[in-house]
């Protein structure tokens, strides 16, 4: 089992950057695939990025490809989402999620069994 706590959200102007962190409490963090999802008001939760438990190939939504980078530090039990060139349409609550030994279908939120409480990201124009 793992507990997740996001941080790093805030208000930023368009074109700016933020780095989100998701700290995991649990002894087997390295065995979990990690994902970032977001949900804007009135919209469904959508996939942003993922990294498998093996730390191999990362995956991104087309809307963030080339601007966002997901990474993990197993020694710190933390996954990061570096967000550059932010746009107003990136405004949402961002959630991290964990899936034990996940390696496939990581763009689907129903695959993940553990979720953080979310952190708000607001991008002003």
C-alpha positions in Angstrom: 0.0 0.0 0.0 1.2 3.6 -0.7 0.0 7.0 0.3 0.5 9.9 -2.0 0.9 13.7 -1.2 1.2 16.2 -4.0 2.8 19.7 -3.7 4.1 22.4 -5.9 0.9 23.8 -7.4 0.2 27.5 -7.6 -0.6 30.5 -9.8 1.7 31.2 -12.7 1.5 33.4 -15.8 1.3 31.8 -19.2 4.7 30.8 -20.5 5.9 30.1 -17.0 7.0 26.9 -15.3 6.1 24.8 -12.2 7.4 21.6 -10.8 4.9 19.3 -9.1 6.1 16.7 -6.6 4.3 13.7 -5.4 5.8 12.1 -2.2 4.9 8.5 -1.5 4.8 6.9 1.9 5.5 3.2 1.6 8.4 0.9 1.5 8.0 -0.3 -2.1 7.7 2.9 -4.1 10.1 1.6 -6.7 7.5 -1.2 -7.5 4.8 1.3 -8.5 4.1 2.8 -11.8 3.3 6.5 -11.4 1.0 8.7 -13.3 -0.1 12.3 -13.4 -3.7 13.2 -14.2 -5.6 16.5 -14.2 -9.2 17.6 -13.9 -10.5 21.0 -14.9 -13.9 22.3 -13.6 -16.8 20.6 -15.5 -14.5 18.2 -17.2 -13.5 14.6 -16.8 -10.2 13.6 -15.3 -7.6 13.3 -18.1 -4.2 11.6 -18.5 -1.1 13.8 -18.4 1.9 11.6 -18.1 3.1 8.3 -16.7 6.3 6.3 -15.9 6.3 2.6 -15.5 7.6 0.9 -12.3 10.7 -0.2 -14.2 11.5 3.5 -14.9 11.4 2.8 -18.6 9.6 4.6 -21.4 7.5 7.6 -20.3 4.3 8.5 -21.9 2.5 11.9 -22.4 -0.8 13.3 -23.5 -0.4 15.0 -26.9 -1.5 18.3 -25.3 1.6 18.4 -23.0 4.2 16.5 -25.1 7.3 18.6 -25.4 6.4 20.8 -22.5 6.0 18.5 -19.5 8.4 16.0 -18.2 7.7 13.2 -15.7 10.6 11.7 -13.7 11.0 9.7 -10.5 13.6 9.5 -7.7 13.2 6.1 -6.0 15.7 7.1 -3.3 13.4 9.9 -2.3 10.1 8.1 -3.0 9.0 11.0 -5.2 7.7 11.5 -8.7 7.9 14.9 -10.4 6.1 16.7 -13.1 8.1 19.5 -14.6 5.8 21.8 -16.5 7.2 24.4 -18.9 5.6 26.8 -21.3 2.4 26.7 -19.4 -0.9 27.7 -21.0 -4.2 28.8 -19.5 -5.7 25.5 -20.7 -3.3 23.7 -18.4 -5.3 25.1 -15.4 -6.7 22.2 -13.4 -6.3 20.2 -10.2 -3.4 17.8 -10.8 -3.4 14.4 -9.2 -0.7 11.8 -8.9 -1.5 8.1 -8.9 0.2 4.8 -8.3 -0.3 1.3 -9.7 1.6 -1.7 -8.3 3.9 -3.0 -11.0 2.1 -1.1 -13.6 3.6 -1.1 -17.1 0.7 -0.9 -19.6 -2.5 1.1 -20.1 -1.2 3.8 -17.8 -3.2 6.4 -19.6 -6.3 5.0 -18.0 -7.2 6.4 -14.6 -9.2 3.3 -13.7 -5.9 1.3 -13.8 -4.5 3.2 -10.8 -5.5 2.1 -7.3 -3.9 4.9 -5.3 -4.4 8.6 -5.6 -3.2 11.8 -4.0 -5.5 14.6 -2.8 -4.6 16.9 -5.7 -2.8 20.2 -6.1 -4.3 23.2 -7.9 -2.4 24.7 -10.9 -3.7 28.0 -12.3 -2.3 29.6 -15.4 -3.2 33.2 -16.0 -3.2 34.7 -19.5 
